[in-house]
Amino acid sequence: MQTEKTSPPFLRMFLRSFFLQVVLNYERMQGLGFGIIILPIARSLELRGKELSDFLRRSFSFFNSHPYYANYAAGAVSRLEMDKASEREIKSLKEQLLGPLGLLGDQVFWYRLKPLFGLCAVIAVLLICWPVRAGFRNEYIPAVVSILILYNILHLWVRRQGLIKGYASGSGVIEVLKNSFLIRRRRLLGLICAFTAGYYLINVSHISDHSIGFWSAFVSASICLYFRVRLWAAVLFSLTIALVFTFIAEIRIF
């Protein structure tokens, strides 16, 4: 059992993780920032001399991942350092995490959650401040700030979970990452983002009956989800169905 003296300094590592990309460069990418994150581990272990130099050399080596999910690697590597794992094992784990952390992090946040929350902010402004007029209005502030707060609560939760679960799992962090809540539901997040984009497009257009296009897109996307259709195909199919039903509705109206 670890003593209080050698317990992982999660708070310091968490705060340092916000500076992961401050010293981003083409040679080591996020390597310097990653070393800064886990540097408190060396202080907890009271490393000196050659042990400290070896720790710094492997910690500041090449590293690149999604900035929010990098804490999974930081937690896992910290666990191996605390357990006195071999340098080869630590280096191998970092290399294994480069691809999954970057790919899955981009899929969840950059391709789904960030566009989704951005669309929600725009829709909230449209619903609260309709009709929208040129110029700044005070009513915009609560809608936008609320969406920003929700997004950052989610992103801070991912950073925290990364450190804790990464440290708890050690070399098994990849399995933990694959079974995390957002990763397992990234297909559903993509469909929700598509629904939101369709709802936005319908509401900013001059279509007489908004609900027809929205509900036709919703039903068709749900069918695609049930049959596990690829995301790009589901979005294309849903958009096509929505346009067809909307066009039919416009013909009937006029």
C-alpha positions as CSV (number, residue, x, y, z in Angstrom):
1,M,0.0,0.0,0.0
2,Q,1.3,3.4,-0.9
3,T,2.2,5.9,1.8
4,E,0.9,9.4,1.7
5,K,4.4,10.6,0.8
6,T,4.5,8.6,-2.4
7,S,0.8,8.9,-3.4
8,P,0.2,10.3,-6.9
9,P,-0.2,14.1,-6.8
10,F,-3.3,14.1,-9.0
11,L,-4.2,17.8,-8.3
12,R,-0.8,19.1,-9.5
13,M,-0.9,16.8,-12.5
14,F,-4.4,17.9,-13.4
15,L,-3.5,21.6,-13.3
16,R,-0.4,21.0,-15.3
17,S,-2.3,19.1,-18.0
18,F,-3.8,22.5,-19.2
19,F,-0.3,23.4,-20.4
20,L,0.2,20.3,-22.5
21,Q,0.5,22.2,-25.8
22,V,2.2,25.4,-24.6
23,V,5.6,24.1,-25.8
24,L,4.3,22.2,-28.8
25,N,7.0,21.7,-31.5
26,Y,7.6,19.6,-34.6
27,E,10.3,17.5,-33.1
28,R,8.6,16.2,-30.0
29,M,5.1,17.5,-30.5
30,Q,3.5,17.4,-27.0
31,G,6.4,15.6,-25.5
32,L,7.7,18.5,-23.4
33,G,4.2,19.2,-22.1
34,F,3.7,15.6,-21.2
35,G,6.9,15.6,-19.2
36,I,5.7,18.7,-17.3
37,I,2.5,16.9,-16.4
38,I,4.2,13.8,-14.8
39,L,7.1,15.7,-13.3
40,P,5.5,15.7,-9.8
41,I,5.9,11.9,-9.9
42,A,9.6,12.3,-9.8
43,R,9.3,14.6,-6.8
44,S,7.0,12.1,-5.0
45,L,9.5,9.3,-5.6
46,E,12.4,11.6,-4.6
47,L,14.5,10.6,-7.6
48,R,18.1,11.7,-7.7
49,G,21.1,11.3,-10.0
50,K,20.9,8.8,-12.8
51,E,17.3,7.8,-11.9
52,L,16.1,11.4,-12.3
53,S,18.0,11.9,-15.6
54,D,16.5,8.6,-17.0
55,F,13.1,9.7,-15.8
56,L,13.4,13.1,-17.5
57,R,14.7,11.6,-20.7
58,R,11.8,9.2,-21.2
59,S,9.2,11.6,-19.9
60,F,10.1,14.4,-22.3
61,S,10.3,12.1,-25.4
62,F,8.0,12.3,-28.4
63,F,4.3,12.3,-27.5
64,N,1.2,13.4,-29.4
65,S,-2.5,12.8,-28.6
66,H,-5.8,14.6,-28.2
67,P,-5.2,17.2,-25.4
68,Y,-8.3,16.1,-23.4
69,Y,-7.4,12.4,-23.5
70,A,-3.7,12.8,-22.9
71,N,-4.4,12.4,-19.2
72,Y,-5.1,8.7,-19.7
73,A,-1.5,8.3,-20.9
74,A,-0.2,10.5,-18.0
75,G,-2.1,8.5,-15.4
76,A,-1.0,5.1,-16.9
77,V,2.7,6.1,-17.2
78,S,2.6,7.5,-13.7
79,R,1.4,4.2,-12.4
80,L,4.3,2.4,-14.2
81,E,6.8,4.9,-12.8
82,M,5.4,4.4,-9.3
83,D,5.6,0.6,-9.7
84,K,9.2,0.9,-10.9
85,A,8.5,-0.6,-14.3
86,S,11.2,-1.0,-16.8
87,E,12.0,1.8,-19.3
88,R,11.2,-0.5,-22.2
89,E,7.7,-1.1,-20.8
90,I,7.0,2.6,-20.2
91,K,8.2,3.5,-23.7
92,S,6.1,0.7,-25.2
93,L,3.0,1.9,-23.4
94,K,3.4,5.5,-24.6
95,E,3.8,4.4,-28.2
96,Q,0.7,2.2,-28.0
97,L,-1.4,5.1,-26.8
98,L,-0.4,7.6,-29.4
99,G,-2.8,6.4,-32.1
100,P,-5.9,5.6,-30.0
101,L,-5.8,8.7,-27.9
102,G,-5.5,11.0,-30.9
103,L,-8.0,9.2,-33.1
104,L,-10.7,8.6,-30.5
105,G,-10.3,12.0,-28.9
106,D,-10.7,13.7,-32.2
107,Q,-13.8,11.6,-33.1
108,V,-15.5,12.4,-29.8
109,F,-14.7,16.1,-29.3
110,W,-13.5,17.7,-32.5
111,Y,-15.9,15.9,-34.9
112,R,-19.0,15.5,-32.6
113,L,-19.2,17.3,-29.3
114,K,-17.6,20.7,-30.3
115,P,-19.9,21.1,-33.4
116,L,-22.9,19.8,-31.3
117,F,-22.4,22.4,-28.5
118,G,-21.8,25.1,-31.1
119,L,-25.0,24.3,-32.8
120,C,-26.8,24.2,-29.5
121,A,-25.5,27.7,-28.7
122,V,-26.8,29.0,-32.0
123,I,-30.2,27.3,-31.6
124,A,-30.5,28.6,-28.1
125,V,-29.9,32.2,-29.3
126,L,-32.5,31.7,-32.1
127,L,-35.1,30.4,-29.6
128,I,-34.5,33.0,-27.0
129,C,-33.9,36.1,-29.2
130,W,-36.2,35.4,-32.2
131,P,-36.4,37.4,-34.4
132,V,-32.6,37.9,-34.6
133,R,-31.5,41.4,-35.3
134,A,-28.2,42.8,-36.3
135,G,-26.0,44.0,-33.4
136,F,-25.2,42.8,-29.9
137,R,-28.1,42.0,-27.5
138,N,-27.8,41.2,-23.8
139,E,-30.1,38.2,-24.3
140,Y,-27.3,36.4,-26.2
141,I,-25.0,36.2,-23.1
142,P,-26.9,33.6,-20.9
143,A,-27.4,31.2,-23.8
144,V,-23.8,31.2,-25.0
145,V,-22.3,31.2,-21.5
146,S,-24.5,28.3,-20.4
147,I,-23.4,26.2,-23.4
148,L,-19.7,27.0,-22.7
149,I,-20.1,26.0,-19.1
150,L,-21.7,22.6,-20.0
151,Y,-19.0,21.9,-22.6
152,N,-16.2,22.6,-20.2
153,I,-17.8,20.6,-17.4
154,L,-17.7,17.6,-19.8
155,H,-14.2,18.3,-20.9
156,L,-12.9,18.7,-17.3
157,W,-14.6,15.5,-16.4
158,V,-12.7,13.7,-19.2
159,R,-9.4,15.1,-18.0
160,R,-10.1,14.0,-14.4
161,Q,-11.3,10.6,-15.3
162,G,-8.2,10.1,-17.5
163,L,-5.8,10.7,-14.7
164,I,-7.7,8.5,-12.2
165,K,-8.6,5.6,-14.4
166,G,-5.3,5.7,-16.2
167,Y,-3.4,5.4,-13.0
168,A,-5.8,2.7,-11.7
169,S,-5.4,0.6,-14.8
170,G,-1.7,1.1,-15.6
171,S,-0.7,-1.0,-18.7
172,G,-4.4,-2.0,-19.2
173,V,-5.5,1.6,-19.9
174,I,-6.3,0.9,-23.6
175,E,-9.2,-1.4,-22.5
176,V,-10.4,1.1,-20.0
177,L,-10.3,3.8,-22.8
178,K,-12.3,1.7,-25.2
179,N,-15.0,1.1,-22.6
180,S,-15.3,4.7,-21.5
181,F,-18.7,6.3,-21.7
182,L,-18.1,8.8,-24.5
183,I,-16.0,6.4,-26.7
184,R,-18.7,3.7,-26.6
185,R,-21.4,6.2,-27.6
186,R,-19.5,8.2,-30.3
187,R,-21.8,6.8,-33.0
188,L,-24.9,8.1,-31.1
189,L,-23.2,11.4,-30.5
190,G,-22.6,11.7,-34.3
191,L,-26.3,11.1,-35.0
192,I,-27.4,13.6,-32.3
193,C,-25.0,16.1,-33.9
194,A,-26.6,15.4,-37.3
195,F,-30.2,15.8,-35.8
196,T,-29.1,19.1,-34.3
197,A,-27.7,20.4,-37.6
198,G,-30.8,19.4,-39.4
199,Y,-33.0,21.1,-36.9
200,Y,-30.9,24.3,-37.2
201,L,-31.0,24.3,-41.0
202,I,-34.8,23.8,-41.0
203,N,-35.4,26.6,-38.5
204,V,-33.2,29.2,-40.3
205,S,-34.9,28.4,-43.7
206,H,-38.2,29.7,-44.9
207,I,-40.0,26.3,-44.9
208,S,-43.6,26.6,-43.9
209,D,-43.8,23.3,-41.9
210,H,-40.6,22.8,-40.0
211,S,-41.7,19.6,-38.2
212,I,-42.0,17.5,-41.4
213,G,-38.3,17.7,-42.3
214,F,-37.1,17.3,-38.8
215,W,-39.2,14.3,-37.9
216,S,-38.5,12.6,-41.2
217,A,-34.8,13.1,-40.6
218,F,-35.1,11.8,-37.0
219,V,-37.0,8.6,-38.1
220,S,-34.6,7.8,-40.9
221,A,-31.5,8.4,-38.8
222,S,-33.0,6.2,-36.0
223,I,-33.4,3.4,-38.6
224,C,-29.8,3.8,-39.7
225,L,-28.7,3.6,-36.0
226,Y,-30.7,0.4,-35.6
227,F,-29.1,-1.2,-38.6
228,R,-25.6,0.2,-37.6
229,V,-25.2,2.0,-40.9
230,R,-21.9,4.0,-41.3
231,L,-22.1,7.6,-40.0
232,W,-21.5,9.3,-43.3
233,A,-24.2,7.2,-45.0
234,A,-26.7,7.8,-42.2
235,V,-26.2,11.6,-42.4
236,L,-26.6,11.5,-46.2
237,F,-29.6,9.3,-46.1
238,S,-31.3,11.3,-43.4
239,L,-30.6,14.6,-45.2
240,T,-32.0,13.2,-48.4
241,I,-35.2,12.0,-46.8
242,A,-35.7,15.3,-45.0
243,L,-35.3,17.3,-48.2
244,V,-37.7,15.0,-50.1
245,F,-40.4,15.2,-47.5
246,T,-39.9,19.0,-47.2
247,F,-40.2,19.4,-50.9
248,I,-43.4,17.3,-51.0
249,A,-44.8,19.5,-48.2
250,E,-43.9,22.7,-50.1
251,I,-45.7,21.4,-53.2
252,R,-48.8,20.6,-51.2
253,I,-48.8,24.0,-49.5
254,F,-48.4,25.9,-52.8
